[in-house]
Amino acid sequence: MKHFITFEGIDGSGKSTISKLVLEKLKTMGHDVVLTYEPTNSWIGKCVQKCIETNSDPFITAFTFIADRIEHGIQIQKWLDTGKIVLCDRYAESTYAYQGVQLQDKIKNPIKWLKELSKDRIPQPDRTFIFVIDPEKSLSRIQNRDKLIPFERLSFLEKVHSNYLKLASGKQFLKVDALKEKEHLTNICVSDIIK
């Protein structure tokens, strides 16, 4: 049984939808489970949202994301300590993938630098599902949103997607085809969590 599970992928990959369906399915199976997300709804999380909306300096955005995650990690650990299964829609890999692109022309090896910022300060997931989708298809899924954020541009998402694929190595990660049916994806995730 896995207890801390994160859902990652570019905007429009369906990870938020599937994380909610996984929550419901695990609940119906009798598991004590919570779904959380990043950025959080805390005051730091609201600062993160402001950074995204105003296209702030990439270093400010990165540091704000990391601060939000360190605080979030304290709550996640509390849930884990009481035996809950914790599902998280976006976590550390989002920062590595997105801010890794934002910082690529500003520092050498931005992903390594970003990882160092929160090393040993956040809980490590038992499983990270990476939702793999062609960025053109993901954008077509979200084109009717009221307001697209600055990250939701094809050229940017292509680089983010590439970062995700680079990050998805090791036993923590499981890549899933985001174009599969919702029920199929939900079953893949649930089966993996409870085994």
C-alpha positions as CSV (number, residue, x, y, z in Angstrom):
1,M,0.0,0.0,0.0
2,K,1.3,3.4,-1.0
3,H,0.4,6.3,1.3
4,F,1.7,9.5,-0.3
5,I,0.8,9.8,-4.0
6,T,1.4,12.8,-6.3
7,F,-0.2,13.5,-9.7
8,E,1.9,15.4,-12.2
9,G,1.6,16.6,-15.8
10,I,1.3,19.7,-17.9
11,D,-1.9,21.8,-17.9
12,G,-4.7,20.0,-19.6
13,S,-3.2,16.5,-19.0
14,G,-6.2,15.4,-16.8
15,K,-4.3,14.9,-13.6
16,S,-6.7,17.0,-11.5
17,T,-9.7,15.1,-12.8
18,I,-8.2,11.7,-12.3
19,S,-6.9,12.6,-8.8
20,K,-10.5,13.4,-7.8
21,L,-11.8,10.2,-9.2
22,V,-9.1,8.2,-7.4
23,L,-10.1,9.9,-4.2
24,E,-13.7,8.9,-4.6
25,K,-12.9,5.3,-5.6
26,L,-10.5,4.9,-2.6
27,K,-13.2,6.3,-0.3
28,T,-15.8,3.8,-1.5
29,M,-13.3,1.1,-0.8
30,G,-13.1,2.2,2.8
31,H,-9.8,3.9,2.8
32,D,-9.0,7.0,4.9
33,V,-7.9,9.4,2.2
34,V,-7.4,13.1,1.6
35,L,-6.8,15.1,-1.6
36,T,-4.7,18.2,-1.4
37,Y,-3.1,20.4,-4.1
38,E,-0.4,22.9,-4.9
39,P,-0.2,25.8,-4.8
40,T,-2.1,25.6,-1.6
41,N,-4.9,27.8,-0.3
42,S,-2.6,29.3,2.4
43,W,-1.4,32.8,2.4
44,I,1.9,31.6,0.8
45,G,-0.1,29.7,-1.8
46,K,-2.0,32.8,-2.6
47,C,1.4,34.6,-3.1
48,V,2.3,31.8,-5.6
49,Q,-0.9,32.4,-7.5
50,K,-0.1,36.1,-7.7
51,C,3.4,35.3,-8.9
52,I,1.9,33.2,-11.7
53,E,-0.8,35.7,-12.7
54,T,1.6,38.7,-12.8
55,N,4.4,36.7,-14.5
56,S,6.8,37.6,-11.6
57,D,10.6,37.2,-11.8
58,P,11.3,33.4,-12.1
59,F,13.4,33.4,-8.9
60,I,10.7,35.0,-6.9
61,T,8.1,32.5,-8.3
62,A,10.5,29.5,-7.5
63,F,11.2,30.6,-4.0
64,T,7.5,31.2,-3.3
65,F,6.6,27.7,-4.6
66,I,9.3,26.2,-2.4
67,A,8.1,28.1,0.7
68,D,4.5,27.0,0.0
69,R,5.7,23.3,-0.4
70,I,7.7,23.3,2.8
71,E,4.7,24.5,4.8
72,H,2.4,22.1,2.9
73,G,4.8,19.3,3.7
74,I,4.3,19.8,7.4
75,Q,0.6,19.2,7.0
76,I,1.1,16.3,4.6
77,Q,3.4,14.6,7.2
78,K,0.7,15.1,9.9
79,W,-1.9,13.3,7.7
80,L,0.6,10.5,7.0
81,D,1.4,10.1,10.7
82,T,-2.3,9.5,11.4
83,G,-2.4,6.7,8.7
84,K,-4.2,8.6,6.0
85,I,-3.5,8.1,2.3
86,V,-2.5,11.5,0.9
87,L,-3.2,12.4,-2.8
88,C,-1.6,15.6,-4.0
89,D,-2.5,17.3,-7.3
90,R,0.9,18.8,-8.2
91,Y,4.0,18.7,-6.0
92,A,7.8,19.1,-6.3
93,E,8.0,17.8,-9.9
94,S,5.8,20.7,-11.0
95,T,8.3,23.2,-9.7
96,Y,11.2,21.3,-11.3
97,A,9.4,21.0,-14.7
98,Y,7.9,24.5,-14.9
99,Q,10.4,26.7,-13.1
100,G,13.1,24.6,-14.6
101,V,12.0,26.1,-18.0
102,Q,11.7,29.6,-16.6
103,L,15.2,29.5,-15.1
104,Q,16.9,27.7,-18.0
105,D,18.6,30.8,-19.3
106,K,19.4,32.3,-15.9
107,I,21.3,29.6,-14.1
108,K,23.2,26.4,-14.9
109,N,21.2,23.2,-14.3
110,P,18.1,24.8,-12.8
111,I,16.4,21.5,-11.9
112,K,19.3,20.4,-9.8
113,W,19.3,23.9,-8.1
114,L,15.6,23.7,-7.4
115,K,15.9,20.2,-5.9
116,E,18.6,21.5,-3.6
117,L,16.3,24.2,-2.2
118,S,14.0,21.8,-0.5
119,K,16.2,18.8,-0.1
120,D,15.3,16.9,3.2
121,R,12.6,19.5,4.0
122,I,9.6,17.9,2.3
123,P,8.0,14.4,2.5
124,Q,8.9,12.1,-0.5
125,P,6.1,10.5,-2.4
126,D,5.7,6.7,-2.6
127,R,4.4,7.2,-6.1
128,T,4.3,10.0,-8.6
129,F,2.0,9.5,-11.6
130,I,3.2,11.4,-14.6
131,F,0.4,12.1,-17.1
132,V,1.9,12.0,-20.6
133,I,0.2,14.0,-23.3
134,D,1.2,15.9,-26.4
135,P,1.1,19.6,-25.5
136,E,-1.0,20.5,-28.5
137,K,-3.7,18.0,-27.3
138,S,-3.5,19.3,-23.8
139,L,-4.0,22.9,-24.9
140,S,-7.0,21.9,-27.0
141,R,-8.6,20.5,-23.8
142,I,-8.2,23.8,-21.9
143,Q,-8.8,26.4,-24.7
144,N,-12.3,27.2,-23.3
145,R,-11.1,28.1,-19.8
146,D,-12.1,31.6,-18.9
147,K,-8.5,32.8,-18.5
148,L,-5.3,31.0,-19.5
149,I,-2.3,31.6,-17.2
150,P,1.1,32.7,-18.7
151,F,2.4,29.1,-18.5
152,E,-0.3,27.8,-20.9
153,R,1.5,28.5,-24.2
154,L,2.5,25.7,-26.6
155,S,6.2,26.5,-26.8
156,F,6.5,26.7,-23.0
157,L,4.5,23.6,-22.3
158,E,6.6,21.6,-24.8
159,K,9.7,22.4,-22.7
160,V,7.8,21.6,-19.5
161,H,6.6,18.3,-20.9
162,S,10.2,17.4,-21.9
163,N,11.3,18.2,-18.3
164,Y,8.6,15.9,-16.9
165,L,9.9,13.0,-19.1
166,K,13.4,13.6,-17.9
167,L,12.3,13.6,-14.3
168,A,10.2,10.4,-14.6
169,S,13.0,7.9,-13.9
170,G,13.3,5.7,-10.9
171,K,10.8,3.6,-8.9
172,Q,8.9,6.6,-7.6
173,F,7.5,7.3,-11.1
174,L,4.8,5.7,-13.2
175,K,4.0,7.3,-16.6
176,V,0.4,7.0,-17.8
177,D,-1.1,7.7,-21.1
178,A,-3.3,10.8,-20.5
179,L,-5.4,10.1,-23.6
180,K,-6.9,6.9,-22.1
181,E,-10.4,6.8,-20.8
182,K,-10.9,8.3,-17.3
183,E,-12.1,5.0,-15.9
184,H,-9.1,3.2,-17.2
185,L,-6.7,5.8,-15.8
186,T,-8.5,5.8,-12.4
187,N,-8.2,2.0,-12.2
188,I,-4.5,2.0,-13.1
189,C,-3.9,4.5,-10.3
190,V,-6.0,2.8,-7.7
191,S,-4.6,-0.6,-8.4
192,D,-1.1,0.7,-8.1
193,I,-1.8,2.6,-4.8
194,I,-3.4,-0.4,-3.0
195,K,-1.0,-3.1,-4.1
